[in-house]
Amino acid sequence: MKQTGSTNLDYQSAGVDITAGNRAVELIKDEAASTFDKHVLAKIGSFASMYDLSWISGTYRNPVLVQSVDGVGTKISIARMANDYSTIGQDLFNACTNDIAVHGAKPLTFLDYIANDVLEPEIVAAIVKGLAVACRESSVSLVGGETAEMPGVYLPGEHDLVGLVTGIVERDAIVTGKTVQEGDVILAVGSSGLHTNGYSLARKVLFAHAGLRVTDPLPGAEGTSVGKALLAPHVNYSNGIEALLATGAPVRSMAHITGGGLIENVPRVIPKGLRPRFHPQAWTRMPIFEAIQRLGNVSDHEMYRTFNMGIGLTVVVPASEAQTVLAHMRAIFSQPIWEVGSIGKGLEGTWIEGVRP
């Protein structure tokens, strides 16, 4: 048996620094508190968050809670490479919140989980600051979170981010896609780039295969670096969706284009026997997509199955109302808006003009 000697072991010698954890809480507590509304009951430091729901009874007839959990994937590795964590918290919030917004839900509260091998309070503070910015922009309360220091589980310098959003929607106002019909039109809202999906392939192509660095100019995009293009924040569509639905627009289906791209996400919210049909010439793609495809010799099908390809949100409406809804969307959203396709009959899956399976 190995002799232990007289060394006194403690948690810090095992790789976990409680003092650093306490400092992280001190650095982020004001940012979190800045997102609170009058319904938040428990303050920072409680064992659980508490949110008063008494106001719902006078506002909703049949309220339904809608929740989603998501992360930022390996985009966090780009933040580490660029030493820029200022917007990754916004990515986390927007990735989660868009998922409930496409069902018509209004986000209310948010929880975050930040894990790493060695806690660096300043990095945690930068992440939460960006998260708080996004929460305030959408009037969502950041009611709690957790930091986990787990040496030996995560690679040195790496972080893992997870978020949980809770929202509410009137039951008969839930957008499910069940009413989508043949001949309906697909409208789209532009993305800012990769958002939070496809980064494992992007990193392999741009860094491992092409040998680029985050500070290098992005091929085909004058004035933009690789790092800047990859860290472009995930767009928040929830505020725009809420405003669009408030106009009474006859929205039959919405899809947040995340992992799986256009090929896999849009069919999730239309009835079986119908097939979305896209015309790629109808919208504009950012140079980051062209660079990845060219440098990695990636097939068209793989690009459309991995990335959003310039579209972050699709909205399906009746053809007779398409131009009216299009006008509303152009007045509401700050991103580009296009009419990109239609709904037809056919086998399950997505048809994209000129793209072979």
VENKA-V85121 format. One record per residue. N is the residue number from 1. PHI is phi in whole degrees, -180 to 180 (* if undefined). Layout:
<<N;PHI> <N;PHI>>
//
This chain:
<<1;*> <2;-69> <3;-75> <4;-89> <5;65> <6;-108> <7;-67> <8;-92> <9;-92> <10;-144> <11;-62> <12;-66> <13;-68> <14;-89> <15;108> <16;-117> <17;-106> <18;-63> <19;-62> <20;-65> <21;-63> <22;-65> <23;-66> <24;-61> <25;-61> <26;-62> <27;-73> <28;-106> <29;-63> <30;-70> <31;-63> <32;-63> <33;-62> <34;-67> <35;-96> <36;-68> <37;-112> <38;-67> <39;-88> <40;-77> <41;-100> <42;-90> <43;-94> <44;-57> <45;110> <46;-72> <47;-75> <48;-150> <49;-86> <50;-137> <51;-135> <52;-72> <53;-108> <54;-63> <55;-68> <56;-64> <57;-61> <58;-94> <59;-116> <60;-117> <61;-83> <62;-140> <63;-71> <64;-125> <65;-78> <66;-126> <67;-131> <68;-152> <69;-126> <70;-159> <71;-138> <72;-111> <73;60> <74;-85> <75;-62> <76;-62> <77;-68> <78;-68> <79;-60> <80;-66> <81;-61> <82;-89> <83;52> <84;-138> <85;-107> <86;-70> <87;-119> <88;-68> <89;-68> <90;-63> <91;-57> <92;-62> <93;-61> <94;-70> <95;-61> <96;-75> <97;-68> <98;-60> <99;-66> <100;-91> <101;-64> <102;-69> <103;-100> <104;90> <105;-84> <106;-96> <107;-71> <108;-118> <109;-133> <110;-141> <111;-127> <112;-127> <113;-134> <114;-122> <115;-118> <116;-161> <117;-84> <118;-133> <119;-71> <120;-117> <121;-53> <122;-67> <123;-69> <124;-58> <125;-63> <126;-64> <127;-64> <128;-68> <129;-61> <130;-65> <131;-63> <132;-65> <133;-58> <134;-65> <135;-62> <136;-64> <137;-64> <138;-111> <139;54> <140;-111> <141;-90> <142;-84> <143;-85> <144;174> <145;-177> <146;-149> <147;-112> <148;-128> <149;-103> <150;-132> <151;-61> <152;92> <153;-99> <154;-104> <155;-67> <156;-55> <157;84> <158;-93> <159;-129> <160;-123> <161;-116> <162;-136> <163;-131> <164;-132> <165;-112> <166;-124> <167;-135> <168;-141> <169;-150> <170;-67> <171;-56> <172;-80> <173;-108> <174;-64> <175;-91> <176;-111> <177;92> <178;-65> <179;-93> <180;-61> <181;-129> <182;-59> <183;96> <184;-62> <185;-104> <186;-102> <187;-103> <188;-142> <189;-113> <190;-67> <191;-96> <192;-103> <193;149> <194;-73> <195;60> <196;-131> <197;-132> <198;88> <199;-71> <200;-65> <201;-70> <202;-60> <203;-66> <204;-64> <205;-69> <206;-76> <207;-99> <208;-73> <209;-89> <210;-88> <211;73> <212;-80> <213;-117> <214;-64> <215;-87> <216;-72> <217;-63> <218;-75> <219;-55> <220;85> <221;-136> <222;-62> <223;86> <224;-121> <225;-87> <226;-60> <227;-63> <228;-62> <229;-66> <230;-75> <231;-95> <232;-52> <233;-62> <234;-58> <235;-70> <236;-92> <237;-101> <238;-63> <239;-65> <240;-67> <241;-63> <242;-60> <243;-67> <244;-65> <245;-64> <246;-67> <247;-76> <248;85> <249;-56> <250;-78> <251;-78> <252;-97> <253;-162> <254;-139> <255;-135> <256;-89> <257;-85> <258;-118> <259;-59> <260;106> <261;60> <262;-66> <263;-65> <264;-104> <265;-82> <266;-65> <267;-62> <268;-65> <269;-125> <270;-137> <271;-65> <272;-63> <273;93> <274;-115> <275;-140> <276;-71> <277;-124> <278;-114> <279;-119> <280;-57> <281;-71> <282;-83> <283;-137> <284;-105> <285;-106> <286;-74> <287;-58> <288;-60> <289;-70> <290;-64> <291;-65> <292;-63> <293;-65> <294;-71> <295;-68> <296;-101> <297;50> <298;-86> <299;-68> <300;-58> <301;-62> <302;-66> <303;-64> <304;-74> <305;-91> <306;-103> <307;-116> <308;-78> <309;57> <310;98> <311;-119> <312;-101> <313;-148> <314;-114> <315;-134> <316;-101> <317;-137> <318;-61> <319;-58> <320;-67> <321;-109> <322;-60> <323;-68> <324;-67> <325;-65> <326;-59> <327;-65> <328;-61> <329;-63> <330;-68> <331;-82> <332;-96> <333;-87> <334;-88> <335;-83> <336;-60> <337;-124> <338;-139> <339;-94> <340;-117> <341;175> <342;-152> <343;-106> <344;-126> <345;-81> <346;156> <347;-67> <348;-62> <349;114> <350;-111> <351;-103> <352;-122> <353;-53> <354;84> <355;-110> <356;-90> <357;-60>>
//
